[in-house]
């Protein structure tokens, strides 16, 4: 057994085999040869790449079999290449040049079959690998908006993982673009009573998870670490407020802020040793999940309202195992949910945003065995900049936001005020009211426009700035193309089973 795998974690994922033919299954049942079953499993590696669980209790055991006397099934605890680690930054990092150190923690526990081999709260370190220069086109656009230090694209990598046990692992990862402000969107059912879902923060959901009776002691520790990590991230809120205020300046430094989240995908397999499970502990494996069960998963491929069509495939993978009420494993963490797109409508002009509705119809066990289910999207974590919301029926819609009316109204009002000659207001200052000049400049070019407007002391400059600001606001908020709905790859999902939303019945 690997030195990284503690004895307390010795109960792990089951060995996998290719799916036997029906004749082989019948022969195995009729012969009832436990030694033959054990030999078929004893030399088979585990991990997520092989596709069938051996033994399947319904195929191997009859009522007369003494399951308690059967030898335990050996398992291999491996994370294959392509497994993502969801990481949140703990320290603000300056984006200036290659090599700047980056430090964060794992937000969600990573499971191998049914064991949290990388608990939430594990520390990761890395560095900035590339700072991309701003293109000339984008630079001109930024200058036209009064932004003289536009945001530069950057790339980071994480190369060291420190587990809660103190073990240090060297890792090789490919890291996605960071999300500075992640929001957790959930549906709110129309039914009353226990079936109604409420909006919950990440910290509250972590506390709820810690109270579930189906979690063993190891998983309880992982959830506690997750909650503690969220507290650390929440302490960075004031830092993000200060960063927002700094972003209003025409000249500013760029940072990777506290709480920014990344998906770091493993480029190589990680081996955490092996363990075993008794046959009795696996008697519920592959059974039908209870009604109103919520599964935690990640999306394997991006789905966008701009490109998806009705019937397009949607595939997700469980990130947490599912247990029965009596602590028996029902679904391992690498089971897949297969579904399709019910409705897809791309974004259009006049700020008409896209729409996307998906449904999950099958659960695929690690060996390929399928179960029919009825699953809908109940929650997702996305970047706030995605401008997305979920309706009561599990559909995703682009959101324009109500602030567009306020901001556009203010810009138009400022243009109207600046257009009035000063003599109509009884003023003898042909340069215009300083407050009007400042507001007009801010409407068109932000803080830089305010400074230019005050320095110019010209009512004509105020009219031009305010007219530009009003026109840009009207176009951006009411005439331009709306937001497409994008469910990004590796996005954390919550999928509700056993409940059909009213809007999905007609399909």
TORZA-766930 format. One record per residue: residue in one letter; x, y, z of N, C-alpha, C in turn. Coordinates in steps of 0.1 Angstrom, whole numbers, plus 5000, padded with zeros to 4 digits. Layout:
<sites>
AXYZXYZXYZ...
</sites>
This chain:
<sites>
X500949885000500050005000500950125000X500550224993501350354992501450415005X502650485008502850555020501850675021X501250715010500350835011499050795016X498750665016497350625020497350565034X496750635043496650605057495850475059X496150405070495250285073493850325075X493550445081492150485083491450505070X492150515059491450535046491450415038X491750295044491950175037490750125029X489550165033488350125026488150215014X488350175002488250264991487450214979X487950244967487250214955487450064951X486350014944486349874940487149844927X487649724926488349684913487349674902X487849704890486949714878487349594868X486249554861486449454851485649484839X485949434827485049454815483749384818X482649424812481349374814481249234808X480949124817480848994811479648974803X479648874794478448844786477348784794X476148784790475048724797475248574801X475848494791476148354794477148344805X478148424805479148424816478548454829X477548554829476848584842476148464847X475348404838474548284843475448174848X476548154841477448044845477948074859X478348204862478848234875477848214886X476648254883475648234893475348094896X475248004886474947864887476047794895X477247824892478347754898478647804912X478347924915478547984929479947954934X480847984926482247954930482948084934X482948104947483548234952485048244949X485748134948487148144945487348194931X486448154921486548204908486348354907X485348404915485048544915486248624920X486848564931487948634937489148644927X489348534920490548534911490248634899X489048654895488748744884489048894889X488948924902489149054907490549084912X491248984916492449004924493549074917X493549054903494649114896494249224886X493049274889492549384880492749514886X493449614879493649744885492349824886X492449924894491250014896491450144888X490850254893490950384886489650404878X489550514872488350554865488350514850X489350454845489450424831488850294827X488750194836488150064833486650074837X485849994831484450034830483449944837X483849844845482749774851483149734865X482149734874482449704888482249554890X483249494896483249344899483449314913X482649244920481449174914480249264916X479249254907477949314909477149224917X476649274929476049184939474849104933X474049164924472849094919473248984910X474448984904474848884895475548764902X476248794913477048694919476448624930X475648694939475248634951473748604950X473348484956472048444958471748454973X470448444977470048454991470848365000X471148244994471848145003473348165004X473848254996475348284997475648355010X476748325016477248385029478148495025X477648615023478448725018479548765028X479248745041480248785051481548705050X481448575044482548495043483348515030X482848605021483448625009484748715011X485748695003486948775005486648915001X487349015007487149155003487649184989X487049274983487449324969488549424970X489649394963490849494964490549604954X490949724958490749844951492049924949X492050004939493150094936492650234936X493250324944492850464946493750544937X493250574925493950654915493050764910X493750884907493050984900493750994886X492950974876493450964862493751104857X494551104846494851224839493451284834X493351414836492151484833491251524844X491651474856490851504868491051654872X490051734874490251874878490351894893X491151984898491152024912490652164912X489652194920489052324921489752404932X490452514928491352584937490952724938X490952774951490752914954491952984959X492253104954493553174958493353234972X494453214980494453264994495153394996X496153424987496953544988496853624975X496753754976496753844965498153834958X498053814945499353804937499353904926X500453974925500654084915500854014901X500154064891500354014877501254114871X502554074871503554174866504554104856X505053984861505953914852505953764855X506453684847506453544849507253504861X506753404868507453354880506853394893X505853494893505253534905504553414912X504853394925504253274932502753294935X502053174934500653174936500353064946X499453094956499153004966497652994968X497052874970495652854972495352734979X494052694979493652564986492552494977X492452374979491452294972490152314978X489152364970487852394975486952274978X486952174969486152064970486951934970X486551844979487351714980487251644967X488351574964488451494952488451354956X487551274950487351134954487951044943X488450924948488750814940487750704944X486750684936485650584938484850644950X485150614962484350664974485150724985X486450744982487350804992487850934988X487851034998488451164995489951164996X490551134985492051114985492751254986X492051364981492551494982491451574990X491551585003490451655011490451805008X489251855009489152005008489952075019X490652185015491552255024492952215022X493252115013494652085010495252205003X496552235006497252355001497852324987X497752414978498452404965499252534963X500452514956501252634953501652624938X501952734932502352744918502952874915X502852914903503453044898502753084885X502953214882502553274869503453224858X502853164848503753114837503753204825X502753294823502753384811501953504814X502353614809501553744810501453784795X500253784790500053814776499953964773X500754014764500554164761499254194755X498754314758497454364753497554394738X496554344731496554364716496254514713X496754564702496554704698495054744697X494254654692492854684690492154704704X492454604713491954614727492454744734X493754774731494354894737493655014733X493355024720492655144716491255154722X490555044723489155044729489255084744X490355044751490455074765490755224766X491655274758491955424759490655504756X489855454746488655534743487655534754X487755444763486855434775487555494788X488755554786489355624797490155524806X490455404800491255304808492655294802X493555344809494955354804495855244810X495255144817495955024821495054904820X494754864807493754754805494254624811X493354534815493654414821494454324811X495554264815496254174807495854024810X495853944800495553804802496853734808X496653634816497753564822497453424824X498453344826498253194828499153164841X498553064848499253014860499252864859X500152804867500152664869500352634884X499852514888500052464902500852334901X501952334908502852224907503152154920X502552194931502852124944501552124952X501252004957500051974965500451924979X499951994990500251955003498951905010X498851775013497651715018497551755033X496351725039496151755053497051675062X497451565057498351475065499751535065X500051635057501451685056502251635044X501651525038502351475026502451575015X503551585008503751674997503851604984X503051644974503051574961503451674950X504251634941504551714929503451684918X502851784913501751764903502051844891X501451804880501551874867500151904862X499852034861498452074858498452164846X497252164840496852274830495652344837X495852484838494952564846494052644837X492752644840491852734832491952874836X491252964829491153104833490453124846X490953204854490453224868489153304867X488253274877487053344880487153424893X487153554892487353644903486153634913X484853634907483653634915482753514911X482753414919481953294916480653304924X479553274917478253274924477653134923X476853094933476152974933474752994930X474252954918472952964914472152834917X470952854922470052734925468652774920X467852664917466452684914465752694927X464552754926463652764938462352704933X462052584938460852504933459552574936X458552554928457252604930456452534941X456852404944456152324954456452374967X455452364976455652404990456052284998X456552305010456952205019458452165018X458652035020460051995020460751995007X459851984996460451974983460952114978X460552224985461052354980462452374983X463252424973464652444975464952594978X465952614987466252754991467652784985X467852914984469152964980470152954992X471252894990472252875001473552914996X474352965005475753005002476552875003X477852884998478752774998479052725012X479152825021479452795035478352715042X477052765039475952695045475752555040X476052535027475952405021477052315027X478152365030479252285037478852245051X478152335058477652295071476552185070X475652195061474652095058475251965055X476251965046476951845042477651775054X478151855063478851805075477851725084X476551765083475551695092474951575086X475251545074474651425067475151295074X474251205077474551085084475250985075X475151005062475750905052477250925051X477851035056479251055055479950995067X481050925063481950865074482850965080X483650925090484451015097485451085089X486051025079487051085070486351195062X485251165057484551265049484051385057X483751355070483351465079484451565081X485651515082486851595084487051685071X486851625059487051695047486051805046X484751785050483751895049484152005059X484551965071484952075080486152155075X487052095068488152175062487552265051X486552215043485952295033485352425039X484652405050484052525057485052615062X486152565067487252655072487852725061X488052665049488652725038487752835033X486452815033485552925029485553045038X485853025051485953135060487253215056X488253145053489453215049489253305036X488453245027488153315015487253435017X486353425027485453535030486153645036X487253625043487953735048488653825038X488653775025489153855014488153945008X486953955013485954035007486354185007X486854235018487154375019488354405009X489254305007490254324997489654344983X488654264980487954274967487254404965X486754464976486054594976487154704973X488254694979489354784976489854774962X489854644957490354624943489354684934X488054684937487054744928487254894927X487454954939487655094939488955134931X489955054932491155084925490955064910X490054974906489854954892489155074885X488655174893488055294887489055394883X490255374887491355464883491855434869X492255534862492755514848494055434848X494855444859496055374860496055294873X496355164872496255074883497054954881X497354884892498054764891497054644890X497554534884496654424882497054314892X496054254899496354144908495454024906X495853914910494953794911494453804926X493153834927492553864940492353744948X492153764961491853654970490453604967X490353464966489053404963488953374948X489853414940489753374925489853224924X488953164916488953024915489452974901X490152864902490752804890490352654890X490352594878490252454876491652404871X492352334880493652284876493552134872X493652104859493451964854494751894855X494751774860495951694862496351644848X497651654845498251604833498851464834X498851414846499351284849498551214860X498551084860497851004870498451034884X497651024894498051034908497650904915X498650834921498350704927498350724942X497250694949497150704963497050564970X497650464964497650334970496450254967X496150154976495050064974494350044988X493149974987492449944999491449834995X490449815004489549705001488149735006X487149665001485849675005485249535007X484549515017483849385019482649375009X482249255006481149234997479849285003X479749275016478549325023478449475022X479549545022479449685021479049735007X479049644997478749674983477349624979X476549574988475249514984474349614978X474449744981473549844975474149914962X475349864958476049934947475149914934X474950024927474150014915472650014917X472150024929470750034931470150164927X468850174926468250294921468250404932X468750524929468850634940467450664945X467350714957466050754963465550874956X464150894956463551004950463951134958X464051244950464451374955465951374960X466751284954468151294957468851404949X469851474955470651574948472051514947X472451504934473851454931474751574928X475951564933476951664930477851614919X478051694909478751644897479451764890X480151734880480851834872480551804857X480551904849480151894835481451854827X481351754819482551704812482851784800X481851844793482051924781481152044782X481652154777480952284777479652274768X478652334773477352344766476952494765X476752544753476452684751475152694743X474352794746473152824739473452874725X474652914722475052964709475252854699X475652734704476052624695475152504697X474552484708473752364711472452364704X471952244701470652224694469852124702X468552124700467752024707468251884704X468451804715468951674714470451654716X471151764716472651754718472951684732X473951604732474351534743474951614754X474551584767475151654779475651544788X476851544792477451444801478151504813X477851454824478451504837478951384845X479851404854480451304862480251334877X479851234885479751264899481051294905X481051394914482251434922482151384936X481051344941480851284954480151154953X480451054961479650934961478350954967X477350864964476050864969475850744978X475350764990475150655000473650635003X473250525007471850495012471750545026X470550535031470250575045471050485055X471350365052472050275061473550265057X474050375051475550395049476050295038X475250245030475750155019475950245006X477050214999477450284987476450254976X475850354970474950334959475650374946X476250484945476950534933478350584937X479350534930480750584932480850724926X481950784930482150924926482350944911X482750844904483050854890481950804881X480750784886479550754878479250864869X478650834857478350944848476850954846X476451084844475051114841474951164827X474151094819474051124805472651184802X472651294795471351364792471451434779X470551524777470451594764469851734766X469951814755469451944756467951944751X467151994760465652004756465352134748X466052234752465752364745467052444745X467352504733468552594732468152714723X468352834727468052954720469253044721X469853084710471053174711470653314714X471553394719471353534722471153604709X470353714709470053794697470253944701X470054024691470254164693469054214701X469054344704468054414713468154344727X469254304731469554244744468654124747X468354044737467553924740468553814743X468653764755469653674759469253534756X470253444756470053304753469353224763X468853104760468153014769468752874767X468752794777469252664777468552574787X468052464783467452374793467852234790X468352164800468952024798468151934808X468251804805467651704813468651584813X468651514824469551394825468651274826X468951174818468051054816468650924820X469950914821470650784824471850814834X472050714842473250704850474050584846X475350604842476250504838477150474849X477150344854478150304864479450294858X480550284866481950274860482150164850X481250054850481449954841480549954829X479750054828478850074816477450034819X477049974830475749944833474850074834X473650074829472850194828471650184836X471250304842469950314849469150434843X467850414842467050524837466650614849X466850744848466450834858465750964852X465351044860464751174856465451284864X466451354858467251444865467251584859X467151684867467151824862468251904869X468652014863469652104868469052184880X469652164892469152234904470152334909X471352334904472352434909473652424901X474352534900475552544893476352664898X477752644898478652754902479252814889X479052944887479653004875480253144879X480953194870481453334872480353434871X480353534880479353634880479253704867X480353714860480453784847479653704836X479253584839478453504829477053554828X476553634837475253694836474153594834X474153494843473253384841472353364853X471153304851470253274862469553154859X468953084869468152964868466752994871X465852944863464452964867463952844875X462652854879462052754888462052614882X462152604869462052474862463452414858X464552474863465852424860466452474847X465752574840466352624828467252744831X468252754823469252864824469052974814X469053094819468753214810469853314812X470153384801471053504802470353614810X471053684818470453794826471153924822X470254024819470754154816470854244828X470154214839470254294851469454424851X468854454862467954574863468754704864X470054694867470754824868470954894855X470754824844470954884831469955004829X468754994835467755104834468255224842X468855194854469355304862470555374855X471455294851472755354845472455424832X471555374824471255444811470455564814X469455564823468755674827469555794832X470555754840471455854846472355914834X472755834825473555884814472755974805X471555944802470656024794470356154801X470056154814469756274822470956364822X472156314823473356394823473556464809X473256384799473456444785472456564784X471156544789470156654788470556774796X471156754807471556864816472756944809X473656864804474856934797474457004785X473356964778472957024765472257164767X471757194779471157314782472157424783X472057534776472957654778472957704793X474057754797474157804811473257914813X472957994803472058114805470658064809X470257944805468957904809468857864824X470057854830470057824844470557944852X470658054845470958184852472458194855X473258114848474658114851475458204841X476458274846477258354837478558284833X478758164838480058084836479858014822X480458064812480258004799480957864798X481857844808482457714808481557604814X480457644819479557534824479757514839X478757454845478857414860479957304861X480857324871481957224873481357084876X480257084884479656954887479156884874X478556964865478056904852479256854844X480356934844481456894836482056764841X482156754854482656634860481756514858X480456534859479556424857479456384842X479556474833479556444819480856364815X481956404820483156334817483156194822X482656174835482556044840481555954832X480456014827479555934819480155874807X481055954801481655904788482955834790X483855874799485155814800485655794814X484755774823485055744837485855844844X486755804852487555904860488455994851X488955934841489756014832488956124825X487656094822486856194816486456304826X486356264839486056364849487156464850X488456414850489556504851489656594838X489456534827489556614814488456724814X487256684818486156774818486356894827X486856874839487156984849488257074843X489257004837490457084832490057174820X489157114812488857184799487957314801X487157314811486257424814485457474802X484957374795484157394783482857324783X481757394780480457334780480357244768X481057274757481057194745481657054748X482757054755483456924759482456844768X481756904777480756834785479656774777X479156854767478156794758478556674750X479856684745480356574737480556454746X481156474758481356354766480056294771X479056374775477856314780477056254769X477056304756476356244745477056114742X478356104742478955974740478655874750X478655914763478255824774476855774773X475855864769474455824768474355724756X474955754745474855674733475455534736X476655534742477255404745476455324755X475755384764474955314774473755264768X473055334759471855284752472155164744X473255174736473655064727473954944736X474854954746475254844753474154774761X473154854766472154804775470854764768X470654814756469354784749469454744735X470454774728470554754713471454634710X472454614717473454514714472954374716X473754274713473454134714473354104729X472454014733472353974747473453874750X473253814762474253714767473853574764X474753494758474553354757474653284770X473953174771474153084783475252984781X476152984789477352894788477452814801X477252684800477652594811479052544809X480052594816481452574812481852434816X482852384809483452254813483952254827X483752144834484152124848483452214858X482352274853481552354863480852264873X480952294886480252214896478652224894X478052114894476552104892475952034904X474652074906473751994915472551944906X472451814906471351754897470351684906X469151724905468051664913467451544905X467351434912466751314906465351284912X464451234903463151184907462051294907X462451414903461451524902461351584888X460151584883460051644869459451784871X460151884866459652024867458452034858X457552124861456352134852456752174838X457752254836458152294823458752184814X459152074821459751964813458751854809X457551854815456651744812456151744798X456151854791455651864778456651804768X457851784772458851734764458951584764
</sites>
